[in-house]
């Protein structure tokens, strides 16, 4: 498998994880939201933009 295919697979998986987190975000309490922020920061370098757009801060 080429590096390009691996990166595409990682991006698709990341996008699916974002969608799952965002769907759970409405029902989440404060501690769960903090856990989401930590997970987002581990997943991607652009996590701060996502945190702001999702209204977590």
N, C-alpha and C positions, 0 to 999 in steps of 0.2 A: 504494500500500500504506500502510495506516495505521501510526502509531507503535505501537499495541497489537500488531499483527501482527508488526512488526519485532522487538519485544521478545520475543514468544513464540518466534519463530524463533531469536533469540539464546540464549534459555534452553534450548531443545531441543538446539541445537548444543553448548552448554556442558555439558549433562547427558551427551551422547554422548561428549564429550571426557573427562569425569570417568570414565565407565565404561571407556573404552579405557585410560586411565592406571592405573586400579585393577587391571585385568586383567593389565597388564604389571608391576605393582608386586611381585608375588611372586618373579619371576625377576630383578629388577633388582639391580644392585650399588650400592655407596654413591654413586658419582659420578652414576649415573642417577637415584637418589633425590633427590639435590641438584638436578638439573635439573628434576625433577618439582615440587619445592618452589618453584623460581623460576617455573615456568610457572603453577602454581596461584596464586601471588601476583599475577601479571599478569592472570590471568583474572577474578578475583573479589575483592571486598573481604573476604569471609568465609573467605578461604583459611586463616587460622590455625586455625579450627575444623576444617576438613578435614584439615589436617596433623596435628592432635592425634588426631582420630578414626581416621585411617589409620595412626597410629603411626610417623610419619616423624621425629619429634623425640625 
